[in-house]
Amino acid sequence: MNKRGYIVLGVVLLADIFMLFHINDTIGILLFLIVQCCYHYIITKRNLFYIFIIFLFSFHIYFIAIIYALVSFINLIISYHRKHWLFYTILLLGLCDICVAYQYLSHQSNLYIWLFYLPSQVYFVEKIKKN
């Protein structure tokens, strides 16, 4: 696995810890935003970290979640048009994010999250090992 893949997986692990154990959902979403910025760099070779830095000072969870969703959607569209292998990871994560949003807003447990999240991470690891 290349260095970039280790970095992305490390940030994903940190974000998961913040989100799974409800340590701080805002920081968890910010970490997932960093992951999307890393995905964007993998796909386009261009940085989106300026987006993260701009919104780092806005700690309202809904605002950060909207920015995260927009960056994810941009990555999904670009990866689709470029036929990049990250398309499937981002698509599965997007479906997972819809389940997370439903769970967060409805306060009801949603096990469908894992139906999309686990395959996205397994696919990412398998592909990053090959690249």
C-alpha positions in Angstrom: 0.0 0.0 0.0 1.4 3.4 -0.8 2.0 6.2 1.6 -1.1 8.2 0.5 -3.3 5.1 1.2 -1.9 4.8 4.7 -2.7 8.5 5.4 -6.2 8.2 4.1 -6.9 5.1 6.2 -5.4 6.7 9.3 -7.7 9.7 8.9 -10.6 7.4 8.3 -9.8 5.5 11.5 -9.6 8.7 13.5 -12.9 9.9 12.0 -14.5 6.6 12.8 -13.4 6.7 16.4 -14.9 10.2 16.8 -18.2 9.2 15.1 -18.7 5.7 16.5 -18.1 6.6 20.1 -19.8 10.0 19.8 -16.7 11.7 21.1 -17.3 14.7 18.9 -19.4 14.4 15.7 -18.2 17.7 14.4 -14.6 16.7 14.5 -15.6 13.4 13.0 -17.2 15.1 10.0 -14.2 17.5 9.6 -11.9 14.4 9.5 -14.2 12.8 6.9 -13.9 16.1 5.0 -10.2 15.7 5.0 -10.7 12.2 3.6 -12.8 13.6 0.8 -10.0 16.2 0.1 -7.5 13.3 -0.1 -9.8 11.4 -2.5 -10.1 14.5 -4.6 -6.3 14.7 -4.8 -6.0 11.0 -5.7 -8.6 11.6 -8.5 -7.4 14.9 -9.9 -3.9 15.6 -8.5 -5.3 18.9 -7.2 -5.6 19.9 -3.6 -8.9 20.8 -2.0 -7.4 21.4 1.4 -8.2 25.1 1.2 -11.9 24.1 1.6 -11.1 22.3 4.8 -9.0 25.2 6.1 -11.8 27.7 5.3 -14.4 25.7 7.1 -12.2 24.7 10.0 -13.3 27.8 11.8 -17.0 27.1 11.4 -17.9 24.5 13.9 -21.6 24.3 13.2 -22.2 20.7 12.4 -25.0 21.2 9.8 -22.8 23.7 7.8 -19.8 21.3 7.9 -22.1 18.4 6.9 -23.4 20.3 3.9 -19.8 21.2 2.8 -18.8 17.6 3.2 -21.8 16.4 1.1 -20.9 18.9 -1.6 -17.3 17.8 -1.8 -18.4 14.2 -1.8 -20.8 14.9 -4.6 -18.1 16.7 -6.6 -15.7 13.7 -6.1 -18.5 11.3 -7.2 -19.1 13.2 -10.4 -15.4 13.7 -11.3 -14.5 10.1 -10.5 -17.4 8.9 -12.6 -16.4 11.0 -15.6 -12.8 9.9 -15.3 -13.8 6.3 -14.8 -11.6 6.3 -11.7 -11.7 3.3 -9.3 -12.6 5.6 -6.4 -16.0 6.1 -7.9 -17.3 2.9 -6.2 -15.8 3.8 -2.9 -17.3 7.3 -3.0 -20.7 6.0 -4.2 -20.9 3.5 -1.3 -19.8 6.1 1.2 -22.5 8.5 -0.2 -25.2 5.8 0.4 -23.7 5.3 3.9 -23.8 9.0 4.5 -27.5 9.1 3.6 -28.1 6.4 6.2 -26.0 8.3 8.8 -28.0 11.5 8.1 -31.3 9.7 8.6 -30.0 8.2 11.8 -28.8 11.5 13.1 -32.0 13.4 12.3 -34.5 10.6 13.3 -32.6 9.4 16.4 -33.3 5.9 15.2 -30.6 3.2 14.8 -29.9 2.4 11.2 -27.9 -0.8 10.5 -27.9 -0.1 6.8 -24.9 2.2 7.4 -22.7 -0.9 7.7 -24.2 -2.4 4.5 -22.5 0.4 2.6 -19.6 1.5 4.8 -17.8 -1.8 5.2 -17.7 -2.7 1.5 -16.5 0.9 0.7 -13.5 0.5 2.9 -12.7 -3.1 1.8 -12.9 -2.0 -1.8 -10.6 1.0 -1.1 -8.0 -1.1 0.7 -8.0 -3.8 -2.1 -7.6 -1.2 -4.8 -5.0 0.9 -3.0 -2.9 -2.3 -2.5 -2.9 -2.8 -6.3 -2.0 0.8 -7.2 
